[in-house]
Amino acid sequence: MFDAQVAPTVDLDAYFARIGYAGPREPSLETLRAICQKHPDAIPFENLDVLLGRGISLVPADIDAKLITAGRGGYCFEQNGLLKRVLKALGFTVQSLMARVWWMKPPEAPTRARSHMILKVTIDGRDWLADAGFGGCVLTAPLDLFSDEVQATPNGGFRIEPAAPEMGGERLVLADLSGNWAPLYQVALGPWDDVDYEPANFFTYTHPSSHFTWSMTVGRTTPIARYALKNNRLTHRDATGALVEQRDLSVDELEATLRDVIGLAVQPDWRPVLEKVVGWGTPA
């Protein structure tokens, strides 16, 4: 359990070595942009611990041991929990928010519970959305939270528009996928304390309705490409969001992709999970 009474710290030197950042450390928009681009390239999104039957700890020391020291990845609560501590250590004004995910939701599917952690970073009175934990469509630049214009990032265009009026001013984030605007998630603007994410995290890695409990989701975004794995289905898009390749992988190919493309040190005890993943195929 995360203890909100203890101020969390982070080893900035170790984090910056992990993501390959050697630039300025003042709390500027330029610094934020650089970190938001480098983090998803170096620290992949992945839910393998869930499929291995392990819990997901939000204790800062546990996150750092996994994502920084062990060279692993994680999902939004881990990724953005780490990013929040890094930004606060640099002097940024950061607030945790929560979002309802719409990405890949079938029209007939029931509304999902809010389950995605994101960050609001305020710089010179302007609010920016930062998110290092959204799989293969992760943000690689901060977005102006209250601009309705199309916003370019190193990996494609995004826009943020008002949600339905009855949603109380919430904001809907959309991504440009080769000219099609796909909704990612709807942002609630009220702040959350770190301890508030514990129930959402527990739901995410234990509840049968959470897709993380029954499918593998892995992503890495580089300056020139987006790679996403949904079970054994590999989707490769270029930096503009255009589809380059999509195909199903064998167990050996999946293991090689996790190692050579995603950048994870594949462990021997992952093999049974990867065999199951290939058997499951691509979720509808």
N, C-alpha and C positions, 0 to 999 in steps of 0.2 A: 504493500500500500504506500502511495506517495504521501509524504508528510509535508503538508502545506506550511507548517510552522518553521521548517528548515529551508533557508534560502539555497536553492540548487545552484551548483557551479558547473563549469565545464572547462576542460583543458583546451584552450583555444589553439595552442601550438599543435596539439595532437589532431584536433579537428581539421585545422587548415592543411596539415600534412596529408590527412586522409582525402580531402577533396582537391588537393593540388592548388591551393590559393596562397599567393605570396604578396598580395596587394595591400593597400591601405586598410587601416582598421578604425577609421573614424566612422560615426554613424551617419553616413551619407547615402543618397539614392544610388550613387555609383557603386559603393560597397555592397549595398543590398542586391543590386543587379548582378554583380559578379558572383556573389555567393549563391543566388537563386539559379544561376546557370550551371555552376560547377557541382553543386550538391547532387542533383539527380543523375549526373554522369558518373559520379564516383560511388554513390550509395544507392543501390537499386531498391526498388519496391519489391517485397516478397512476403509471402505468408507461409513459408515452409514449416516454421515452428508449430503453427496451428495444425497442419496435417501430420506432423510428427508427434502430436499429442502433448505438446508442451504449452504452458501458459505464456501469455505475453505480459511481461512486467513493464510497468510505467515508472518504476524507480529510476531516477536519473543515472545512478551508477550502473545499473543493469543495462540500460539503453546504451550508455557509452561503451561498456564492455563489449556489447554485441555489434553496434554499428561502427564504432571507431576502432577499437582494439582488434576485434575478431574479423573485421572486414566483411561483416554480413550486411544485409539490408533489413527492411522492416516495413510495416504499414503506417498509416497516417499518424496514429497516436505516438508512435516511436519517432518517426521522421520529423514531424512538426514539433514534438516535444523537445527534441534535440535542437532543432533550428531556433525555437523560441529562446532557449537558454543561451545559445550562441549570440543571438541578436541583442538580448538584454545585457550580456557581458560586454558587448561592444558599445553599449550606451543608447541603443534604440528604444523607443517607446513601443511596446508590443502588447497586444491584447489577443487572447485566444477566443475564437469564434467556433460555431458549429454549423454544419450544413446538411441538407437533405440531398442525397445522391439521386440524380435522374439518369446518369450515364447508363446506356444499354438497357434501360428499363422497358420491357414490352408494354404497349398501351393498356393491355388488359390486367397487368400485374397490380397488386394493391400498393398503395403509397408506402414508401419505406420510412422507417424511423430515422431521425437525425443520427448520423453515425460517422460523419467525416469532420475531423479537426482541421481547422485552417487558422491563419494568423492575420491580424490587422496590424500594420506597421505605420505609425504616424511620423511623418517627416515634414518639418516646417508647416504644420497645420494641415497637411494633406494626407489622406488615408490610402494606404496601398494594401492590396491583398497579396500575401505570400503563401505558397503551398508547395512543399517538397514531397508530398505524400499521396499523389493521385495516380499511381500506376503508370501505364503507358501513355497517358495524356496529361502528365504532370506539367505544371507551369515552369518555364525556364526564365521567367522574368516577373517582377512584381507588376500587378495590374492596378491602375487607378480605380479604386472601388466605386467611385461615384461619377465616372465618365461613361457616357453612353456611346462613345465613339469606338470604332474598331481599333484594337491595340495590338501592334506588332510585337512579337517576341522572337528570339532566335529560332524557335521551332513552331512557327505558324501564328496565325492571327486568332485573337480572342475578343469577345466583347462582354460587357456586363450591363444588363438591362433591368429595369424594375420588374419584380415579380407581380403576380396578381394583386390588385389593390387591397384585397382582404387580408393579404399577408403582412400588412403593417410595415411596409417600406423595405421588405427583404429584397435581396439582389440575386439575379439569376446569371450564372456564368456559362457562356457558350464557347465552343471551339469550332474553328473553321476547318472542316475536313473536305478538302478539294471542292470548295464552294458550297458545301452543305453545313449549316450551322447546327451542331449537335449540343444539346444541353448537358452540362457536366453536373452541376449541383446548385442548390438554392441556399443562399447564405442568410442565416439569422444574425442580426446585428448586435444582439445583446451579448455581453461578455460572459465567459465561463471561467471558473477557477480550475486550477489543475486537478484538484480532487474530484471535480464533477465529471471528468472523463473516465474515471474508474468503472462506473456501471456500464457506460457505452462500450468501453474496451472489453469488459467481461462478456457482454452480449455478443460482440463481434467475433470473439474466438471460441465461444461455446454454444451459441444458440443454433438449432438446426436450420432456422430460416436465413442465417448468415451464410452467404456463398463462400466465405473464407473457410468454413468448416467442411465443405464438400467439393471445392475446386481449387486448383492452384492458380494464383494470380501473381505474375512477375513482370516487372518493367524496368527498362533502363532507357534514358534519353541522353544522347550525346549531342554535340554541336551540329552534327549532320544527319542524325537519324533518331527515330523512335522505334524501340523494340518492345513488343508486348507478348507475353505467353499467357494463354488461357488454357489450362491443362496442357495438352501437347500441341495446341494450335499456335504457331508463330506468326505474328503480324509485324511486318517491317514497313515503316513509312519513312519518307525522306523528311528533311527539315521543314518543308512546306505543308506537310500533312498528307501528301499524295502517297497512295499505296504503291509500294515497291514489290512486295512479296507476301503471300499468305499460304501456309501449307502446314500439314500435320507431320509431326516428328515421331520417329521411333524412339525407344527408350535410350539407345546409345546416342542418337542425334540430340535428344532432349538434354541428356547429361552434358554433352559437348557444348550445346548452346548456353546452358547455365554457366558453364565454366569459361568459355572463350568469347561469348558475346555479352552476356550479362555481367560477368566478372566475379562470380561467386566461386569460392573454393569448395567444390562438391565433396561431400563427406560420404564414406561407404554406407552409413546407415540411411542415406537418402534413397538408395536404390529401390527398396520395396515401395516407397511412396511414389517414385517416378513410374514404376511398373503399374501401380494402381491408376495413376494419372493418365497414362496412355490407354489403359482399359476403359476409363471413363469417357474419353473423347472430349469433344468441345461442347460445353453446356449450351443449351438453346438460349 
